[in-house]
Amino acid sequence: MNFFVNLFRRKISKEIILEKELIVQPIGITAKKKQLIFVKDSLKPLLKVAGYKTIGNKWWKKHEPFFNLIELQNFSWNSRNSVDFCFNFTTGFISDVTNPQKPTIHDGILYVRENYFGVIQNDYWRGANSYHIDNNTDLSKFTEQVLNDFKLLILPKFNLLTNEDSIVSFYSDEFLGPLVKQSLTLGHKNVRIDN
């Protein structure tokens, strides 16, 4: 009988507070918050020092007549507790940029992801063109790894793309090379390869 009496009796505020304290709250910060901290506190400053301007999750640098652009792309299946994202990199003609204050990945000749720069699978880069953060991710180790990917592999190559010769040399594989050469010959991006 006491069970039913306790079930239906009105709880006093002290009991409500104690009951709320028993609800398990997530420990630490969410994966989404970790990503935001990484971008704001580590990636943006690194790219700013390298001469990139930023709007949101896009960074670009102009070197007439070309520009380089880096875009962070989040995936649609992300949740606050599990975040997968990649970086898209493009080079293109400044004259192809539709909005000079806000270039996009689509303004470039083509885009590539981290693996094109030699990033290999590690604790945080899954090898399927995506970095992963979850609630258990050690933010300091994640930050160290991604910044090393940028400092040692990505930026040393990407920052060299300032003229036709460096662009042709970088995109020299048999699939991307012809597209880049054709666009450079035409003086604007071209989405078609004629054989």
Helices and strands as residue ranges (DSSP letters): H 2-8, H 13-22, H 31-38, I 39-43, H 44-49, E 53-55, E 58-63, E 66-74, E 82-93, G 94-96, G 105-107, E 110-112, G 114-117, E 131-134, H 139-148, I 149-154, H 155-158, H 164-170, H 176-186
